[in-house]
Amino acid sequence: MGAVTSPSPAPPRSGTPWLRRALVANLVLQVLIVVTGGVVRLTGSGLGCPTWPNCVPGSYSPVVVEATAYHQYIENGNRVLGAVVMAGAVAALVGVWRWARGRRDLMTLAWGVLALTAGQVVLGGITVLTGLNPGTVMGHFLISMALVTLSTLLVVRERETHPRVPDPGLPVLVRRVGWLTAGVGGLVIVLGTVVTGSGPHSGDADEPARFGFDPRTVAWLHADAVMLFCGLVVAMVLAVHLLDRAVAARQPWRAVLLVTLAQGLVGYVQYATKLPELLVLVHMLGAALLTLVLTWAVHSLHRPAAVTPRAAASAAAGPPLPQGTPASGS
């Protein structure tokens, strides 16, 4: 008789629908806080609550004392949403711990989201106490982009059974250009924050704090980086459509191209129309969405890592039981 072949061990499960809902909610909140932060800045409400953690001395909530008190409500509303974002980060970590404890990659990402979100709270306080220093405001936005990146990775990796590695079926040059595109995309966002920190929307309606750079010069530097980024994105879209092994990467890179074109259009229109607040807000939302889809696209250039039968069987068995817990009912 021939040797009996044992069935392949089942891959580890990544969670439940509740875990995915928690991770998606965390991602949505991380993007939403960027939008509300933009509203704070564009309405000149950055110092609507002049103290921290109180809104006004002796009160965590706004106190109406003058006609411009709406600045307090806008800034306080952003702070309240910040607390909700923190709750979302905690829920994401608890969800991963509860339903995907064996996934070290997810646990690392979830802890990173929680740590950076807590850091945002502290940096927000420093930003207020330093009178909206443009450096701290810039850091506040860039940390939000890092949070969108980590939160996106949590969502796209949640349904995968194993961590991903670079796809050996794709040419090394394509993967390197993909990472270069991501790097230039990060440079574009950094330069965009410098432009904002040099322009008219400081966040304080009374005493604007600026970098001191010539807004026109930094705007053109930002535009030059955008043109380089657009060229790299087009190259990546063409590459993944020409390679048979890159089918899974085609939709993500098309999404990057569409968001990039939309961002470029909004950017040039807002520059030509003297930076109207609504377009600046749309541009900030676009930066968060570009970060999201670019993370997704670079991730698509990888494939699930090969797992040995022993590792797969161990993962399928789930996390070890606490000491003293019987392995089966008796």
PESULWO-V942709 format. One record per residue. N is the residue number from 1. PHI is phi in radians with two decimals (* if undefined). OMEGA is omega in radians with two decimals (none if undefined). Layout:
N PHI OMEGA
N PHI OMEGA
//
This chain:
1 * 3.11
2 -1.30 3.13
3 -1.13 3.14
4 -1.40 -3.13
5 -1.57 3.14
6 -1.31 -3.13
7 -1.12 3.13
8 -1.16 3.14
9 -1.12 -3.12
10 -1.21 3.09
11 -1.20 -3.13
12 -1.14 3.10
13 -1.40 -3.04
14 -1.74 3.11
15 2.59 -3.12
16 -2.30 3.06
17 -0.98 3.14
18 -1.18 3.10
19 -1.12 -3.13
20 -1.09 3.12
21 -1.08 3.13
22 -1.14 -3.12
23 -1.23 3.10
24 -1.16 3.12
25 -1.08 3.10
26 -1.07 3.13
27 -1.12 3.13
28 -1.05 -3.14
29 -1.15 3.14
30 -1.15 3.07
31 -1.33 -3.09
32 -1.11 -3.12
33 -1.16 3.05
34 -1.15 -3.13
35 -1.16 -3.12
36 -1.18 3.04
37 -1.10 3.07
38 -1.13 3.10
39 -1.09 3.11
40 -1.01 -3.07
41 -1.19 -3.02
42 -1.30 3.07
43 -1.66 -3.12
44 1.19 -3.05
45 -1.79 -3.07
46 -1.03 3.08
47 -1.96 3.06
48 -1.06 2.95
49 -1.84 -2.98
50 -1.33 -3.14
51 -2.16 3.13
52 -2.68 0.08
53 -1.40 3.05
54 -1.19 3.03
55 -1.37 3.03
56 -2.28 -3.12
57 -0.91 3.10
58 1.51 -3.10
59 -2.60 3.06
60 -1.39 -3.12
61 -1.93 -3.14
62 -1.07 3.06
63 -2.17 -3.08
64 -1.29 3.13
65 -2.24 -3.09
66 -2.76 -3.07
67 -1.15 -3.12
68 -1.56 -3.08
69 -1.13 3.13
70 -1.07 3.09
71 -1.05 3.12
72 -1.09 -3.09
73 -1.18 3.12
74 -1.16 -3.14
75 -1.16 3.14
76 -1.15 3.09
77 -1.07 3.10
78 -1.15 3.11
79 -1.15 3.12
80 -1.11 3.10
81 -1.11 3.07
82 -1.03 3.08
83 -1.15 3.10
84 -1.16 3.10
85 -1.08 3.09
86 -1.06 3.10
87 -1.09 3.10
88 -1.12 3.11
89 -1.15 3.09
90 -1.12 -3.14
91 -1.10 3.11
92 -1.11 3.14
93 -1.14 3.13
94 -1.10 3.13
95 -1.10 3.11
96 -1.12 3.14
97 -1.11 -3.07
98 -1.36 -2.98
99 -2.00 -3.13
100 -2.48 -3.04
101 -1.07 -3.13
102 -1.30 -3.12
103 -1.61 -3.12
104 -1.12 3.14
105 -1.10 3.12
106 -1.20 3.12
107 -1.10 3.13
108 -1.09 3.13
109 -1.11 -3.11
110 -1.13 3.08
111 -1.13 3.10
112 -1.09 3.11
113 -1.08 -3.12
114 -1.13 -3.11
115 -1.13 -3.13
116 -1.20 3.10
117 -1.13 3.07
118 -1.11 3.09
119 -1.10 3.10
120 -1.09 3.12
121 -1.08 -3.14
122 -1.14 -3.13
123 -1.12 3.07
124 -1.06 3.09
125 -1.12 3.11
126 -1.09 -3.14
127 -1.07 3.12
128 -1.17 -3.07
129 -1.20 3.10
130 -1.71 3.08
131 1.21 3.13
132 1.08 3.04
133 -0.94 -3.06
134 -1.06 3.10
135 -1.16 3.13
136 -1.26 3.08
137 -1.12 3.10
138 -1.07 3.11
139 -1.08 3.12
140 -1.02 -3.12
141 -1.22 -3.09
142 -1.16 3.06
143 -1.14 3.07
144 -1.07 3.10
145 -1.15 3.07
146 -1.10 3.12
147 -1.17 3.07
148 -1.10 3.12
149 -1.07 -3.13
150 -1.11 -3.12
151 -1.19 3.07
152 -1.13 3.12
153 -1.07 3.08
154 -1.04 -3.09
155 -1.21 -3.05
156 -1.29 -3.13
157 -1.57 -3.03
158 -1.07 -3.08
159 -1.52 3.14
160 -1.50 -3.09
161 -1.50 -3.08
162 -2.47 3.05
163 -1.03 -3.11
164 -1.70 3.05
165 -2.24 3.10
166 -0.94 -3.11
167 -1.26 -3.14
168 -1.18 3.11
169 -1.33 3.11
170 -1.73 3.09
171 -1.01 3.14
172 -1.01 -3.12
173 -1.05 -3.14
174 -1.14 3.12
175 -1.11 3.14
176 -1.18 3.09
177 -1.14 3.08
178 -1.06 3.10
179 -1.17 3.08
180 -1.08 3.11
181 -1.06 3.11
182 -1.10 3.13
183 -1.12 3.10
184 -1.17 3.06
185 -1.05 3.07
186 -1.11 3.10
187 -1.09 3.11
188 -1.03 -3.12
189 -1.17 3.11
190 -1.07 3.12
191 -1.11 3.09
192 -1.11 3.10
193 -1.22 3.08
194 -1.17 3.08
195 -1.05 3.14
196 -1.09 3.14
197 -1.26 3.11
198 -1.91 -3.06
199 -1.68 -3.00
200 -1.42 -3.01
201 -1.70 -3.08
202 -1.49 -3.06
203 1.81 3.12
204 -2.08 -3.08
205 -1.23 -3.02
206 -1.79 -3.07
207 -2.27 -3.11
208 -1.06 3.06
209 -1.89 -3.04
210 -2.23 3.07
211 -1.19 -3.08
212 1.74 3.07
213 -1.33 3.06
214 -1.24 -3.07
215 -0.99 -3.11
216 -1.15 -3.12
217 -1.14 -3.11
218 -1.20 3.09
219 -1.14 3.13
220 -1.26 3.04
221 -1.07 3.09
222 -1.08 -3.13
223 -1.14 3.10
224 -1.09 3.10
225 -1.11 3.11
226 -1.09 -3.14
227 -1.12 3.07
228 -1.08 3.13
229 -1.07 3.13
230 -1.06 3.12
231 -1.09 3.12
232 -1.17 3.12
233 -1.11 3.11
234 -1.05 3.13
235 -1.06 -3.14
236 -1.19 3.11
237 -1.08 3.12
238 -1.11 -3.09
239 -1.09 -3.08
240 -1.24 3.08
241 -1.44 3.12
242 -1.58 -3.10
243 -1.67 -3.13
244 -1.12 -3.09
245 -1.37 -3.03
246 -1.83 -3.10
247 -1.02 -3.09
248 -1.18 -3.10
249 -1.61 -3.02
250 -1.22 -3.14
251 -1.09 3.11
252 -1.04 -3.11
253 -1.28 3.00
254 -1.12 3.11
255 -1.09 3.09
256 -1.06 -3.14
257 -1.09 -3.12
258 -1.13 3.14
259 -1.15 3.13
260 -1.09 3.13
261 -1.10 3.11
262 -1.11 3.12
263 -1.09 3.12
264 -1.08 3.13
265 -1.11 3.14
266 -1.09 -3.13
267 -1.07 -3.13
268 -1.22 3.12
269 -1.16 -3.13
270 -1.16 3.10
271 -1.18 -3.11
272 -1.26 -3.10
273 -1.82 3.05
274 1.15 2.98
275 1.01 3.04
276 -1.13 -3.00
277 -1.00 -3.07
278 -1.11 3.14
279 -1.20 3.08
280 -1.09 3.12
281 -1.12 3.10
282 -1.08 3.14
283 -1.14 3.09
284 -1.16 3.06
285 -1.07 3.12
286 -1.07 3.10
287 -1.10 3.11
288 -1.16 3.13
289 -1.18 3.10
290 -1.13 3.08
291 -1.05 -3.13
292 -1.09 -3.05
293 -1.26 3.11
294 -1.19 3.05
295 -1.07 3.11
296 -1.04 -3.07
297 -1.18 3.13
298 -1.12 3.11
299 -1.09 -3.11
300 -1.21 3.11
301 -1.47 3.12
302 -2.05 3.11
303 -2.33 3.12
304 -1.03 3.14
305 -1.21 3.05
306 -1.20 -3.10
307 -2.16 3.12
308 -1.23 3.12
309 -0.96 -3.13
310 -1.11 -3.14
311 -1.16 3.14
312 -1.14 3.13
313 -1.12 3.12
314 -1.13 3.14
315 -1.18 -3.12
316 -1.16 -3.14
317 -1.25 3.12
318 1.50 -3.13
319 -1.17 3.14
320 -1.11 3.12
321 -1.28 3.06
322 -1.05 3.13
323 -1.06 3.13
324 1.60 3.13
325 -1.59 -3.13
326 -1.14 -3.11
327 -1.25 3.13
328 -2.61 -3.14
329 -1.19 -3.14
330 -2.64 none
//
